[in-house]
Amino acid sequence: MTLGDDALDRYARHIVLKEIGGEGQNKLLAAHVVLIGAGGIGAPALQYLAAAGVGRLTAVDDDRVSLDNLQRQVLFGTGDVGRPKVEAAAEAVARLNPDVRFEGVAERVGADNVARLVAAADVVLDGSDNFATRLLVSDHCTRARIPLVSAAIGQFQAQVGSFAGWHADRPCYRCFVGDAFDAEDCDSCSELGVLGAMVGIAGSFAALEAIRLIVGFGAPPWGKLHVIDGLTPSMRTIRLVKDPACRGCGSGGQPPAEPVELEQREAEQRPA
């Protein structure tokens, strides 16, 4: 695809990066990212993916904007309170970048619709707020061989990782958390609180990882969990070990192996 004059201007700062260039920008324009959740993590991720020129974005969220969302979900404003999040998100994406085709799906992800909701995705970005949904999405992405970026936030900490568990040497998300949280029993930010700026970091980092997977630049991301601590502040990388008995990507039945913490530099240099 030949980039027109408007596209050359809009994406000029990408194109001059040798790791992206015109070829990488064309990959972004041809890509489809499905976001599970248009809230704290999904809101900043949508903004950066749209601005980057990801050609097709699908956001799946059945929630409506509430006043207490606005402290961290910066895609929305006071006038959006009460509106479906995907409806408000559609307007925001259209305002950011007319090159992007946006589809908002006001549904809750479940076993009966997950295959349909992520069909034809090049990357799935999961920012959902419960382990049941996360594990469901992870297991389907592994079966369908769709790269998964998973991002989570709590209080002053963010976690972002990329998974491709269908490969023999790469873990899936279930290898990381095991089977202990199949029920919707995780603590919510309404109970524990969350710093709004940390949510922005998590969503932006998740968008970076999705762009990395589409374009193919930098060190291989698989099986690395990036943990950002906003109190210190600091960031460390944990190497996640594939569990051969994982129910999602292995033979099933046993808890996952313990993650091995690495220095950031070592994690970046580790081959796929």
Residue pairs with C-beta under 8 A, 6 or more apart in sequence:
1 26
1 29
1 30
3 11
3 15
3 22
3 25
3 26
7 25
7 29
7 53
7 99
8 15
10 53
10 97
10 99
11 25
11 52
11 53
14 20
14 21
14 24
14 25
14 28
14 52
14 53
15 21
15 22
15 25
17 24
19 215
19 217
19 218
20 215
20 217
24 215
24 216
24 217
25 53
27 214
27 215
27 216
28 52
28 53
28 54
28 55
28 211
28 214
28 215
29 53
29 54
29 55
29 99
30 55
31 54
31 55
31 56
31 122
31 123
31 214
32 54
32 55
32 56
32 57
32 58
32 120
32 121
32 122
32 123
33 49
33 54
33 56
33 57
33 58
33 121
33 122
33 123
33 124
33 125
33 210
33 214
34 58
34 59
34 60
34 117
34 118
34 121
34 123
34 124
34 125
35 42
35 45
35 46
35 49
35 57
35 58
35 59
35 60
35 124
35 125
35 126
35 127
36 42
36 60
36 109
36 117
36 118
36 124
36 125
36 126
36 127
36 128
36 133
36 137
37 59
37 60
37 61
37 126
37 127
37 128
37 129
38 46
38 59
38 60
38 61
38 63
38 75
38 85
38 86
38 89
38 104
39 61
39 63
39 69
39 73
39 85
39 127
39 129
40 69
40 72
40 73
40 127
40 153
40 189
40 194
40 199
40 202
40 203
41 125
41 127
41 151
41 152
41 153
41 199
41 202
41 203
41 206
42 59
42 61
42 75
42 89
42 125
42 127
42 203
43 72
43 73
43 74
43 75
43 76
43 89
43 199
43 203
44 74
44 75
44 199
44 200
44 202
44 203
44 204
44 207
45 125
45 127
45 151
45 203
45 204
45 206
45 207
45 210
46 57
46 59
46 75
46 89
46 92
46 93
47 74
47 75
47 92
47 96
48 203
48 204
48 207
48 208
48 211
49 57
49 125
49 207
49 210
49 211
50 57
50 93
50 96
50 97
50 100
50 102
51 96
51 97
52 207
52 211
53 97
53 99
53 100
54 100
54 210
54 211
54 214
55 99
55 100
55 101
56 100
56 101
56 102
56 103
57 93
57 100
57 101
57 102
57 103
58 102
58 103
58 104
58 105
58 117
58 121
59 85
59 86
59 89
59 102
59 103
59 104
59 105
60 86
60 105
60 107
60 109
60 117
61 84
61 85
61 86
61 89
61 104
61 105
61 106
62 84
62 106
62 107
62 108
63 84
63 85
64 82
64 83
64 84
64 85
65 73
65 76
65 80
65 81
65 82
65 83
65 84
65 85
65 88
66 81
66 82
67 78
67 81
68 190
69 76
70 76
70 77
70 78
70 81
71 196
72 194
72 195
72 196
72 199
72 200
73 199
74 196
74 200
75 88
75 89
75 92
76 85
76 88
76 92
80 88
84 104
84 106
85 104
86 104
86 105
86 106
87 104
87 106
89 102
89 104
90 102
90 104
93 100
93 102
94 100
94 102
105 117
107 113
107 117
109 117
109 128
109 133
109 136
109 137
110 136
111 136
114 136
114 137
114 140
115 140
115 144
118 124
118 137
118 140
118 141
118 144
118 146
121 146
122 146
122 147
122 213
122 214
123 146
123 147
123 148
123 149
123 210
123 213
123 214
124 137
124 141
124 146
124 147
124 148
124 149
125 148
125 149
125 151
125 206
125 207
125 210
126 133
126 134
126 137
126 138
126 148
126 149
126 150
126 151
126 173
127 151
127 152
127 202
127 203
127 206
128 134
128 137
129 186
129 188
129 189
130 184
130 186
131 177
131 181
131 182
131 183
131 184
131 185
131 186
132 181
132 182
132 183
132 184
133 184
134 150
134 152
134 173
134 177
135 173
135 174
135 177
135 181
135 182
135 248
137 148
138 148
138 150
138 163
138 165
138 172
138 173
138 174
138 248
139 172
139 174
139 247
139 248
140 146
141 147
141 148
141 163
141 165
141 172
142 148
142 163
142 165
142 166
142 172
142 248
142 249
143 166
145 164
145 166
147 162
147 163
147 164
147 213
148 162
148 163
148 164
148 172
148 173
149 160
149 161
149 162
149 163
149 206
149 209
149 210
149 213
150 160
150 161
150 162
150 163
150 173
151 158
151 159
151 160
151 202
151 203
151 205
151 206
152 158
152 159
152 160
152 202
153 159
153 189
153 194
153 198
153 199
153 202
154 187
154 189
154 192
154 194
155 192
155 193
155 194
155 195
155 198
156 195
156 198
156 229
156 230
156 231
157 198
157 227
157 228
157 229
157 230
158 198
158 199
158 201
158 202
158 205
158 227
158 228
158 230
159 202
159 225
159 226
159 227
159 228
160 202
160 205
160 206
160 209
160 225
160 226
160 228
161 173
161 176
161 221
161 223
161 224
161 225
161 226
161 240
162 209
162 212
162 213
162 221
162 222
162 224
163 170
163 171
163 172
163 173
163 222
163 223
164 170
164 172
164 222
165 171
165 172
165 173
165 174
165 175
165 242
165 246
165 248
165 249
166 172
166 249
167 222
168 242
169 242
169 272
170 222
170 223
170 242
170 272
171 222
171 223
171 240
171 241
171 242
171 243
171 246
171 249
171 256
172 242
172 246
172 248
172 249
173 248
174 243
174 246
174 247
174 248
174 249
174 256
175 240
175 241
175 242
175 243
175 246
175 248
175 249
175 250
175 256
175 257
176 225
176 240
176 256
176 259
177 256
178 243
178 255
178 256
179 247
179 255
180 255
195 230
197 230
198 228
198 230
201 228
201 230
202 228
205 226
205 228
209 221
212 218
212 221
213 221
219 268
219 269
219 270
220 270
220 271
220 272
222 272
223 239
223 240
223 241
223 242
224 237
224 238
224 239
224 240
224 267
224 270
225 237
225 238
225 239
225 240
225 259
226 235
226 236
226 237
227 235
227 236
227 237
227 238
228 234
228 235
229 235
229 236
235 264
236 261
236 264
237 261
237 262
237 263
237 264
237 267
237 268
238 259
238 260
238 261
238 262
238 267
239 259
239 260
239 261
239 262
239 267
239 270
240 259
241 256
241 257
241 258
241 259
241 260
242 249
242 250
242 257
243 249
243 250
243 254
243 255
243 256
243 257
244 250
244 251
245 251
245 252
245 253
245 254
246 252
246 254
246 256
247 253
262 270
